[in-house]
Amino acid sequence: MDARSQPAAAEFFAGMGLVRRAMEAESSAPGPSTRWRTVFANDFDPLKRRLYAATFSDAASIWSGADIRTLSASDVPRADLWTASFPCTDLSLAGGRGGIHRGQSGAVWELLRLLKETPPASRPTALMFENVVGLLSSRTGEALGRRGEGDTDFHALVRAVNGVGYAVEPLLVDASWFTPQSRPRLYLLAEPADSRPPADLAGVCSHPARPPRLLAAMRSAPALRWHARALPPLPSRAATLESIIEDPADGSPLWWGRERAAYFLAQVHPGHQAEARRRIASAMTSYATAFRRVRPCGAGGQKQSVIELRTDGLAGCLRLPKGGSAKQIVFRASRGAFAVRHLTPQECGRLQGVADLGLALDPDATDGAAFSANEALTGLGDAVCVPAARWALDVLAGAAPRGCGPERNFAASSRGRACPAPSAR
């Protein structure tokens, strides 16, 4: 497809551009593949601007570093798709749970403002929001809906999107289906409400991307406008933890020293000690990942800092490297020996579905041309898993499920098609 005929996309909260990588990636779905061209990218964070510019040669012409609160609809070029990986700070279980009406997560309302200010004929024909699963359970007690419209922050956002004329199809997509990282994320796909029949909430089929808790959240708000199409099957994950792990030489400074490694082993959670010792004694080399946590495992349930091993072949969910406890650790063991270090940016990139970050990494760089490991990890920990986002985009674009009828597809640009004005309710 000629680039000029590809549907256009505008990225909000663009970060280091992993949603864009997903939009430009090859689809694994059968049939025609939709790929988008990015015409606008907005993020207020200077580090994200540097990371994005280091990846995309057209960054200077499409990037906006303005605070979204200062943008007007006229600043955003016409696009067929708007994407928004809005801040999860106030929705994550690891955060303060202030909710979607407060703090950084409240920036999503500015996106809705821009959408309302955009004339109906110029509005995108599709939206994709992405955030943590905590959005499903977050309740702030503000702007509750009427009967049948739900009372969570999730329902409040769906209600607001409905109010601009779009119905919403929520999906719960886990990175572990594509890469060896446990990273469940909530995707809200939105299209004009009359573009397809409303969801039959009683009869909608379950699917790994529509687990019971997500179906329950939809069914608890029947007055909201939902879509629910047939979903494509999940792929068979080929990558393993071992396949993404690098193997530095034993003398590499990446490996922790003997005393630090011994301290790590001593702090392994009591419930994980036997597994750690078994791996050390094994003749087979194995890898496990770990995070430092505060858990009630001391005398009398006293909380203390411990190391929790993950031994199911997956890495834990990548996080922002705000201190040592937020950095994920690799534990290698075999034949009576073990070694410990942090995951490298390249390994974290692979967990996010990026084979090669393509970033210049140099902890001593001062000219801004290279990035420290923490800067790269910050961008990655605050981003999407590329193949997971690509799967959600394929659903949005109408990739036909095997054995099912075809869905509407973004076969060409929808430029010029008006998004209907919201109906009076």
VOGUMAR-522183 format. One record per residue (C-alpha): residue number from 1; x negated, y, z negated; residue in three letters. Coordinates in pm, 1 decimal, padded with zeros to 6 digits. Layout:
> resi;x;y;z;resn
> NUM;X;Y;Z;ALA $
...
//
This chain:
> resi;x;y;z;resn
> 1;00000.0;00000.0;00000.0;MET $
> 2;-00131.0;00345.1;00092.3;ASP $
> 3;-00207.5;00547.1;-00220.7;ALA $
> 4;00025.5;00826.3;-00108.9;ARG $
> 5;00320.2;00585.7;-00099.8;SER $
> 6;00250.5;00439.1;-00443.5;GLN $
> 7;00491.9;00552.7;-00714.6;PRO $
> 8;00345.3;00829.6;-00926.4;ALA $
> 9;00293.1;00812.2;-01301.5;ALA $
> 10;00242.0;01064.8;-01580.1;ALA $
> 11;00064.0;00945.3;-01894.4;GLU $
> 12;00133.4;01104.5;-02230.3;PHE $
> 13;-00087.5;01023.5;-02531.3;PHE $
> 14;-00317.8;00884.4;-02262.4;ALA $
> 15;-00606.8;00794.9;-02492.6;GLY $
> 16;-00902.5;00642.5;-02312.2;MET $
> 17;-00679.9;00534.0;-02023.5;GLY $
> 18;-00602.0;00167.5;-02083.3;LEU $
> 19;-00237.6;00216.1;-01983.5;VAL $
> 20;-00369.7;00357.3;-01657.0;ARG $
> 21;-00591.7;00051.9;-01615.9;ARG $
> 22;-00277.1;-00157.6;-01657.9;ALA $
> 23;-00088.4;00046.5;-01398.5;MET $
> 24;-00372.1;-00000.6;-01150.5;GLU $
> 25;-00438.6;-00367.7;-01229.4;ALA $
> 26;-00336.9;-00655.8;-01009.0;GLU $
> 27;-00014.6;-00819.1;-01120.2;SER $
> 28;-00003.5;-01185.7;-01216.9;SER $
> 29;00368.0;-01199.9;-01134.3;ALA $
> 30;00493.4;-01366.4;-00817.3;PRO $
> 31;00610.6;-01153.7;-00527.6;GLY $
> 32;00525.3;-00792.6;-00437.9;PRO $
> 33;00306.3;-00610.3;-00687.2;SER $
> 34;00373.0;-00252.7;-00790.5;THR $
> 35;00074.1;-00033.6;-00866.9;ARG $
> 36;00103.3;00325.0;-00977.6;TRP $
> 37;-00112.7;00630.1;-00906.8;ARG $
> 38;-00165.5;00860.9;-01203.0;THR $
> 39;-00094.0;01227.9;-01130.2;VAL $
> 40;-00100.5;01361.9;-01487.5;PHE $
> 41;-00265.0;01255.0;-01813.3;ALA $
> 42;-00222.6;01435.4;-02143.0;ASN $
> 43;-00397.2;01389.2;-02476.4;ASP $
> 44;-00499.9;01644.8;-02736.4;PHE $
> 45;-00804.2;01451.1;-02864.4;ASP $
> 46;-01141.7;01572.1;-02724.8;PRO $
> 47;-01298.3;01226.3;-02769.9;LEU $
> 48;-01020.8;01065.9;-02565.0;LYS $
> 49;-01081.6;01325.2;-02293.3;ARG $
> 50;-01450.7;01229.9;-02280.6;ARG $
> 51;-01372.4;00858.2;-02271.4;LEU $
> 52;-01111.2;00906.7;-01998.3;TYR $
> 53;-01344.3;01125.5;-01791.9;ALA $
> 54;-01619.7;00863.2;-01818.6;ALA $
> 55;-01382.9;00606.6;-01666.7;THR $
> 56;-01181.5;00791.6;-01402.0;PHE $
> 57;-01342.6;01012.4;-01138.9;SER $
> 58;-01027.7;01223.5;-01092.9;ASP $
> 59;-00994.4;01309.7;-01462.3;ALA $
> 60;-01084.1;01675.2;-01411.4;ALA $
> 61;-00794.0;01726.2;-01170.0;SER $
> 62;-00519.7;01545.8;-01363.8;ILE $
> 63;-00616.3;01580.8;-01730.6;TRP $
> 64;-00436.9;01814.5;-01968.2;SER $
> 65;-00589.3;01856.0;-02312.3;GLY $
> 66;-00303.7;02073.0;-02436.0;ALA $
> 67;-00114.8;01994.8;-02753.3;ASP $
> 68;00209.7;01838.9;-02628.9;ILE $
> 69;00398.2;02091.7;-02840.9;ARG $
> 70;00271.1;02367.1;-02610.3;THR $
> 71;00357.1;02193.8;-02281.2;LEU $
> 72;00655.4;02292.9;-02074.9;SER $
> 73;00834.6;02083.6;-01816.2;ALA $
> 74;00678.1;02292.4;-01538.3;SER $
> 75;00332.7;02173.3;-01649.7;ASP $
> 76;00415.5;01810.7;-01562.1;VAL $
> 77;00409.3;01716.2;-01193.4;PRO $
> 78;00692.8;01509.1;-01049.4;ARG $
> 79;00640.1;01142.8;-01135.0;ALA $
> 80;00839.1;00821.5;-01100.1;ASP $
> 81;00716.8;00681.7;-01432.3;LEU $
> 82;00632.4;00844.6;-01764.8;TRP $
> 83;00434.3;00638.3;-02017.0;THR $
> 84;00391.0;00722.0;-02384.1;ALA $
> 85;00174.8;00531.8;-02631.8;SER $
> 86;00265.3;00777.5;-02903.4;PHE $
> 87;00082.8;00783.2;-03240.6;PRO $
> 88;00156.8;00492.1;-03473.9;CYS $
> 89;00010.9;00657.2;-03785.0;THR $
> 90;00343.9;00703.3;-03960.2;ASP $
> 91;00499.6;00374.4;-03844.5;LEU $
> 92;00226.1;00120.0;-03907.7;SER $
> 93;00236.0;-00096.9;-04218.0;LEU $
> 94;-00125.3;00011.6;-04269.9;ALA $
> 95;-00021.5;00377.0;-04268.0;GLY $
> 96;00186.8;00596.6;-04493.9;GLY $
> 97;00520.1;00488.3;-04335.6;ARG $
> 98;00634.9;00849.6;-04315.7;GLY $
> 99;00846.1;00754.9;-04017.3;GLY $
> 100;00913.3;00878.8;-03669.4;ILE $
> 101;01046.5;01215.7;-03784.2;HIS $
> 102;00725.0;01315.3;-03959.5;ARG $
> 103;00352.1;01351.7;-03908.8;GLY $
> 104;00173.1;01245.5;-03593.2;GLN $
> 105;00434.3;00989.1;-03487.3;SER $
> 106;00686.5;01272.0;-03466.1;GLY $
> 107;00507.3;01392.5;-03152.4;ALA $
> 108;00732.9;01158.5;-02954.7;VAL $
> 109;01015.9;01410.0;-02997.1;TRP $
> 110;00811.1;01661.0;-02798.0;GLU $
> 111;00808.9;01413.6;-02509.8;LEU $
> 112;01188.1;01390.2;-02533.4;LEU $
> 113;01200.7;01769.7;-02530.6;ARG $
> 114;01000.3;01777.9;-02207.4;LEU $
> 115;01230.8;01518.1;-02058.1;LEU $
> 116;01539.5;01722.1;-02147.6;LYS $
> 117;01382.3;02037.0;-02003.1;GLU $
> 118;01308.9;01860.6;-01673.9;THR $
> 119;01589.3;01908.8;-01416.7;PRO $
> 120;01776.8;01580.2;-01358.2;PRO $
> 121;01663.0;01563.1;-00994.9;ALA $
> 122;01298.1;01575.2;-01106.3;SER $
> 123;01312.1;01334.0;-01398.2;ARG $
> 124;01124.3;01004.8;-01379.3;PRO $
> 125;01320.9;00698.2;-01278.3;THR $
> 126;01149.9;00492.0;-01547.9;ALA $
> 127;00992.9;00538.4;-01891.2;LEU $
> 128;00768.5;00312.1;-02095.7;MET $
> 129;00707.6;00374.7;-02466.1;PHE $
> 130;00459.1;00163.6;-02665.7;GLU $
> 131;00405.6;00145.8;-03039.2;ASN $
> 132;00359.6;-00085.3;-03335.6;VAL $
> 133;00625.2;-00336.5;-03439.1;VAL $
> 134;00667.7;-00136.6;-03760.6;GLY $
> 135;00893.9;00093.0;-03559.4;LEU $
> 136;01163.6;-00175.6;-03587.0;LEU $
> 137;01180.2;-00157.0;-03965.0;SER $
> 138;01079.9;00203.6;-04035.7;SER $
> 139;01358.6;00406.8;-04195.7;ARG $
> 140;01324.9;00772.5;-04284.2;THR $
> 141;01686.1;00851.3;-04364.7;GLY $
> 142;01707.8;01130.2;-04107.4;GLU $
> 143;01931.2;01168.9;-03803.2;ALA $
> 144;02126.7;00850.3;-03866.4;LEU $
> 145;02361.5;00743.0;-03590.5;GLY $
> 146;02733.1;00696.5;-03592.9;ARG $
> 147;02892.5;00360.3;-03654.2;ARG $
> 148;02736.8;00098.4;-03429.1;GLY $
> 149;02426.3;00302.3;-03350.7;GLU $
> 150;02189.2;00162.2;-03612.1;GLY $
> 151;01996.4;00328.7;-03892.2;ASP $
> 152;01625.8;00269.5;-03823.4;THR $
> 153;01367.8;00489.0;-03653.5;ASP $
> 154;01380.4;00241.5;-03364.8;PHE $
> 155;01750.4;00310.7;-03322.0;HIS $
> 156;01693.5;00684.7;-03354.0;ALA $
> 157;01444.9;00677.5;-03064.9;LEU $
> 158;01670.4;00459.1;-02846.6;VAL $
> 159;01962.3;00691.5;-02922.3;ARG $
> 160;01756.5;00993.0;-02814.5;ALA $
> 161;01649.5;00821.6;-02491.1;VAL $
> 162;02014.2;00729.1;-02427.3;ASN $
> 163;02099.5;01095.3;-02472.2;GLY $
> 164;01888.7;01189.6;-02171.8;VAL $
> 165;02065.7;00935.5;-01952.0;GLY $
> 166;01850.0;00622.2;-01987.6;TYR $
> 167;01929.3;00276.1;-02122.1;ALA $
> 168;01654.5;00091.6;-02307.0;VAL $
> 169;01516.1;-00259.4;-02280.1;GLU $
> 170;01290.3;-00338.5;-02577.6;PRO $
> 171;01022.6;-00607.4;-02558.4;LEU $
> 172;00780.2;-00739.1;-02816.9;LEU $
> 173;00459.5;-00828.2;-02631.1;VAL $
> 174;00158.2;-00981.1;-02806.4;ASP $
> 175;-00194.8;-00944.7;-02671.4;ALA $
> 176;-00258.3;-01303.6;-02784.9;SER $
> 177;-00060.4;-01423.9;-02483.5;TRP $
> 178;-00335.0;-01279.4;-02261.0;PHE $
> 179;-00653.7;-01235.4;-02465.9;THR $
> 180;-00775.7;-01389.0;-02795.6;PRO $
> 181;-00650.0;-01097.3;-03007.2;GLN $
> 182;-00344.2;-01090.6;-03232.0;SER $
> 183;-00186.4;-00758.7;-03137.8;ARG $
> 184;00195.9;-00757.0;-03119.9;PRO $
> 185;00333.6;-00434.1;-02981.5;ARG $
> 186;00679.5;-00299.1;-02913.0;LEU $
> 187;00746.0;-00177.4;-02558.6;TYR $
> 188;01058.2;00023.3;-02478.2;LEU $
> 189;01136.8;00016.6;-02106.2;LEU $
> 190;01392.7;00272.9;-01996.6;ALA $
> 191;01577.5;00330.8;-01669.6;GLU $
> 192;01888.2;00531.9;-01575.7;PRO $
> 193;02176.7;00375.1;-01763.8;ALA $
> 194;02376.3;00297.4;-01449.2;ASP $
> 195;02083.8;00141.8;-01259.9;SER $
> 196;02183.9;-00205.2;-01380.3;ARG $
> 197;02468.8;-00358.5;-01582.8;PRO $
> 198;02462.8;-00303.6;-01958.4;PRO $
> 199;02318.4;-00585.3;-02165.2;ALA $
> 200;02553.2;-00856.3;-02286.3;ASP $
> 201;02420.3;-00849.3;-02641.8;LEU $
> 202;02605.0;-01164.2;-02746.4;ALA $
> 203;02480.1;-01366.4;-02452.4;GLY $
> 204;02131.2;-01230.9;-02389.6;VAL $
> 205;01881.3;-01515.7;-02383.6;CYS $
> 206;01600.3;-01548.0;-02631.8;SER $
> 207;01243.9;-01527.3;-02501.0;HIS $
> 208;00904.4;-01492.3;-02672.0;PRO $
> 209;00924.3;-01122.5;-02581.5;ALA $
> 210;01274.4;-01109.7;-02733.6;ARG $
> 211;01228.1;-01280.1;-03070.5;PRO $
> 212;01519.6;-01306.3;-03315.7;PRO $
> 213;01425.6;-00991.0;-03508.0;ARG $
> 214;01430.4;-00785.5;-03188.2;LEU $
> 215;01762.6;-00931.6;-03077.9;LEU $
> 216;01899.3;-00862.4;-03425.8;ALA $
> 217;01790.5;-00498.0;-03399.9;ALA $
> 218;01969.3;-00465.4;-03064.5;MET $
> 219;02285.6;-00640.4;-03185.1;ARG $
> 220;02302.3;-00424.4;-03496.3;SER $
> 221;02355.1;-00119.6;-03272.0;ALA $
> 222;02607.8;-00226.0;-03004.7;PRO $
> 223;02714.3;00132.3;-02935.5;ALA $
> 224;02370.7;00215.6;-02795.2;LEU $
> 225;02298.6;00159.8;-02427.8;ARG $
> 226;02076.8;-00142.4;-02369.8;TRP $
> 227;01942.5;-00331.3;-02069.7;HIS $
> 228;01827.6;-00694.7;-02083.6;ALA $
> 229;01718.6;-00862.8;-01761.9;ARG $
> 230;01584.4;-01210.8;-01698.4;ALA $
> 231;01221.7;-01214.9;-01805.5;LEU $
> 232;00929.9;-01380.3;-01626.0;PRO $
> 233;00746.3;-01665.3;-01798.4;PRO $
> 234;00438.5;-01593.9;-02002.2;LEU $
> 235;00099.1;-01674.8;-01851.5;PRO $
> 236;-00132.4;-01940.9;-01986.2;SER $
> 237;-00410.0;-01761.0;-02170.7;ARG $
> 238;-00747.6;-01864.0;-02030.5;ALA $
> 239;-00980.1;-01653.9;-02246.7;ALA $
> 240;-01096.3;-01792.3;-02581.6;THR $
> 241;-01268.6;-01619.0;-02867.9;LEU $
> 242;-01591.1;-01797.9;-02775.9;GLU $
> 243;-01563.1;-01675.8;-02417.2;SER $
> 244;-01560.2;-01307.7;-02513.4;ILE $
> 245;-01828.1;-01329.9;-02783.2;ILE $
> 246;-02180.9;-01220.2;-02698.3;GLU $
> 247;-02471.8;-01413.4;-02849.3;ASP $
> 248;-02749.2;-01174.4;-02952.0;PRO $
> 249;-03086.8;-01325.7;-03027.1;ALA $
> 250;-03140.0;-01423.6;-03388.4;ASP $
> 251;-03375.7;-01131.5;-03442.7;GLY $
> 252;-03132.1;-00875.8;-03302.7;SER $
> 253;-03056.2;-00581.4;-03532.4;PRO $
> 254;-02689.1;-00649.4;-03464.0;LEU $
> 255;-02701.6;-00942.9;-03708.8;TRP $
> 256;-02684.9;-00849.5;-04074.5;TRP $
> 257;-02981.6;-00915.2;-04299.1;GLY $
> 258;-02997.9;-01218.2;-04526.5;ARG $
> 259;-02882.9;-01039.6;-04842.7;GLU $
> 260;-02591.8;-00865.8;-04673.7;ARG $
> 261;-02480.5;-01189.7;-04506.4;ALA $
> 262;-02498.8;-01377.0;-04839.5;ALA $
> 263;-02288.7;-01104.5;-05002.1;TYR $
> 264;-02033.8;-01146.8;-04721.6;PHE $
> 265;-02009.1;-01521.7;-04787.6;LEU $
> 266;-01973.1;-01466.2;-05160.9;ALA $
> 267;-01680.6;-01229.9;-05096.8;GLN $
> 268;-01488.1;-01468.7;-04872.8;VAL $
> 269;-01135.9;-01513.1;-05010.5;HIS $
> 270;-01113.1;-01814.8;-05247.6;PRO $
> 271;-00854.6;-01970.4;-05018.9;GLY $
> 272;-01094.0;-01948.4;-04722.5;HIS $
> 273;-01414.2;-02059.8;-04893.7;GLN $
> 274;-01370.9;-02429.2;-04814.3;ALA $
> 275;-01318.5;-02357.3;-04443.4;GLU $
> 276;-01623.7;-02130.6;-04432.6;ALA $
> 277;-01837.9;-02401.4;-04596.9;ARG $
> 278;-01699.8;-02668.3;-04363.9;ARG $
> 279;-01797.1;-02460.4;-04060.5;ARG $
> 280;-02146.2;-02404.8;-04197.1;ILE $
> 281;-02191.2;-02778.8;-04247.3;ALA $
> 282;-02056.2;-02870.4;-03904.1;SER $
> 283;-02286.5;-02975.3;-03620.1;ALA $
> 284;-02074.7;-02768.2;-03382.0;MET $
> 285;-02125.6;-02392.5;-03354.0;THR $
> 286;-01805.4;-02204.1;-03425.8;SER $
> 287;-01698.1;-01840.6;-03446.8;TYR $
> 288;-01439.8;-01677.5;-03667.5;ALA $
> 289;-01345.5;-01316.0;-03715.7;THR $
> 290;-01289.4;-01140.8;-04044.4;ALA $
> 291;-01172.0;-00819.3;-04205.7;PHE $
> 292;-01238.8;-00688.6;-04553.8;ARG $
> 293;-00911.3;-00656.8;-04746.3;ARG $
> 294;-00795.7;-00569.8;-05097.1;VAL $
> 295;-00594.2;-00862.5;-05228.4;ARG $
> 296;-00451.4;-00972.0;-05568.9;PRO $
> 297;-00681.2;-01268.7;-05621.1;CYS $
> 298;-00867.7;-01171.9;-05936.2;GLY $
> 299;-00794.1;-01286.1;-06289.4;ALA $
> 300;-00432.0;-01216.2;-06375.0;GLY $
> 301;-00357.8;-01107.1;-06018.1;GLY $
> 302;-00601.9;-00818.6;-06030.3;GLN $
> 303;-00670.0;-00671.4;-05687.5;LYS $
> 304;-01020.1;-00694.6;-05548.2;GLN $
> 305;-01204.8;-00655.8;-05221.4;SER $
> 306;-01233.3;-00988.1;-05035.5;VAL $
> 307;-01320.2;-01115.1;-04690.0;ILE $
> 308;-01033.6;-01278.9;-04503.1;GLU $
> 309;-01139.7;-01519.5;-04228.3;LEU $
> 310;-00923.8;-01575.5;-03924.0;ARG $
> 311;-00980.8;-01930.9;-03802.6;THR $
> 312;-00700.9;-01984.0;-03548.7;ASP $
> 313;-00917.7;-01895.6;-03249.6;GLY $
> 314;-00796.7;-01534.8;-03238.7;LEU $
> 315;-00946.8;-01205.3;-03341.6;ALA $
> 316;-00742.8;-00985.5;-03568.7;GLY $
> 317;-00576.2;-00672.0;-03436.6;CYS $
> 318;-00834.9;-00407.7;-03348.6;LEU $
> 319;-00818.0;-00100.3;-03568.6;ARG $
> 320;-00967.4;00247.3;-03578.4;LEU $
> 321;-01317.2;00222.9;-03732.2;PRO $
> 322;-01241.5;00451.7;-04026.7;LYS $
> 323;-01488.6;00294.3;-04264.1;GLY $
> 324;-01646.2;-00048.0;-04296.0;GLY $
> 325;-01325.9;-00229.4;-04393.6;SER $
> 326;-01164.7;-00133.9;-04061.4;ALA $
> 327;-01441.7;-00287.0;-03850.3;LYS $
> 328;-01389.5;-00646.0;-03748.0;GLN $
> 329;-01662.9;-00896.2;-03833.7;ILE $
> 330;-01792.8;-01203.0;-03649.6;VAL $
> 331;-01891.4;-01510.5;-03853.3;PHE $
> 332;-02104.1;-01767.0;-03666.6;ARG $
> 333;-02175.0;-02098.1;-03837.6;ALA $
> 334;-02329.9;-02440.3;-03769.0;SER $
> 335;-02589.1;-02692.0;-03893.8;ARG $
> 336;-02624.5;-02547.5;-04242.1;GLY $
> 337;-02671.3;-02187.1;-04128.3;ALA $
> 338;-02452.9;-01886.0;-04064.8;PHE $
> 339;-02485.8;-01531.2;-03932.8;ALA $
> 340;-02268.0;-01224.1;-03963.1;VAL $
> 341;-02226.6;-00898.8;-03769.1;ARG $
> 342;-01961.4;-00656.4;-03646.3;HIS $
> 343;-01786.8;-00701.0;-03314.0;LEU $
> 344;-01954.3;-00494.1;-03042.5;THR $
> 345;-01766.4;-00239.5;-02828.5;PRO $
> 346;-01806.9;-00470.2;-02528.5;GLN $
> 347;-01644.4;-00758.5;-02718.4;GLU $
> 348;-01362.3;-00531.6;-02835.2;CYS $
> 349;-01314.0;-00418.0;-02476.8;GLY $
> 350;-01270.9;-00779.9;-02369.6;ARG $
> 351;-01013.7;-00830.6;-02645.0;LEU $
> 352;-00824.9;-00540.4;-02488.2;GLN $
> 353;-00850.7;-00704.1;-02146.7;GLY $
> 354;-01132.3;-00490.3;-02008.1;VAL $
> 355;-01412.9;-00703.8;-01869.0;ALA $
> 356;-01658.4;-00414.1;-01854.2;ASP $
> 357;-01601.8;-00085.9;-02036.1;LEU $
> 358;-01840.2;00094.2;-01804.7;GLY $
> 359;-01939.2;00335.0;-02082.4;LEU $
> 360;-02290.4;00452.8;-02159.9;ALA $
> 361;-02350.2;00359.6;-02524.9;LEU $
> 362;-02628.0;00528.7;-02719.4;ASP $
> 363;-02607.0;00595.3;-03095.3;PRO $
> 364;-02869.6;00869.2;-03064.3;ASP $
> 365;-02714.2;01057.9;-02773.2;ALA $
> 366;-02648.9;01426.0;-02841.2;THR $
> 367;-02556.1;01560.8;-02498.7;ASP $
> 368;-02205.6;01408.5;-02483.4;GLY $
> 369;-02289.9;01190.4;-02182.0;ALA $
> 370;-02311.6;00871.2;-02388.3;ALA $
> 371;-02098.9;00735.4;-02670.8;PHE $
> 372;-02173.7;00590.5;-03010.2;SER $
> 373;-02032.6;00249.6;-03094.5;ALA $
> 374;-01784.0;00412.2;-03331.8;ASN $
> 375;-01659.0;00644.4;-03057.0;GLU $
> 376;-01598.8;00352.1;-02821.9;ALA $
> 377;-01431.3;00152.3;-03100.4;LEU $
> 378;-01207.9;00450.2;-03181.5;THR $
> 379;-01084.2;00464.2;-02824.8;GLY $
> 380;-01025.9;00088.8;-02810.9;LEU $
> 381;-00859.7;00058.1;-03151.5;GLY $
> 382;-00610.1;00326.3;-03052.5;ASP $
> 383;-00522.1;00171.3;-02715.2;ALA $
> 384;-00316.0;-00100.4;-02549.0;VAL $
> 385;-00418.1;-00446.3;-02435.5;CYS $
> 386;-00434.2;-00403.9;-02056.9;VAL $
> 387;-00280.2;-00737.0;-01942.0;PRO $
> 388;-00006.3;-00709.1;-02206.8;ALA $
> 389;00086.7;-00362.1;-02082.1;ALA $
> 390;00066.0;-00490.3;-01724.5;ARG $
> 391;00316.3;-00765.8;-01806.6;TRP $
> 392;00559.1;-00509.4;-01948.5;ALA $
> 393;00509.9;-00291.9;-01640.0;LEU $
> 394;00584.8;-00590.2;-01416.6;ASP $
> 395;00912.7;-00639.4;-01601.4;VAL $
> 396;00992.0;-00270.3;-01555.6;LEU $
> 397;00908.0;-00287.2;-01186.0;ALA $
> 398;01134.0;-00586.7;-01139.9;GLY $
> 399;00888.3;-00871.8;-01092.6;ALA $
> 400;01118.1;-01162.7;-01015.8;ALA $
> 401;01119.7;-01444.5;-01272.1;PRO $
> 402;01044.8;-01782.9;-01115.3;ARG $
> 403;01369.3;-01951.2;-01018.1;GLY $
> 404;01576.7;-01637.0;-01072.7;CYS $
> 405;01718.1;-01382.5;-00836.2;GLY $
> 406;01522.5;-01072.7;-00733.3;PRO $
> 407;01535.0;-00756.5;-00939.9;GLU $
> 408;01517.3;-00397.2;-00822.7;ARG $
> 409;01155.4;-00320.8;-00742.1;ASN $
> 410;00949.4;-00004.6;-00716.0;PHE $
> 411;00852.9;-00105.7;-00361.9;ALA $
> 412;00787.8;00256.6;-00272.5;ALA $
> 413;00796.4;00595.7;-00433.4;SER $
> 414;01133.1;00698.2;-00574.8;SER $
> 415;01049.5;01063.4;-00529.1;ARG $
> 416;01359.7;01268.2;-00465.9;GLY $
> 417;01604.8;01027.6;-00634.0;ARG $
> 418;01784.6;01210.9;-00910.2;ALA $
> 419;01810.6;01070.0;-01258.9;CYS $
> 420;02179.0;01105.4;-01350.6;PRO $
> 421;02267.5;01356.0;-01616.6;ALA $
> 422;02368.1;01199.8;-01949.5;PRO $
> 423;02734.5;01112.4;-01979.7;SER $
> 424;02944.5;01288.1;-02237.9;ALA $
> 425;02994.8;01074.5;-02543.8;ARG $
//
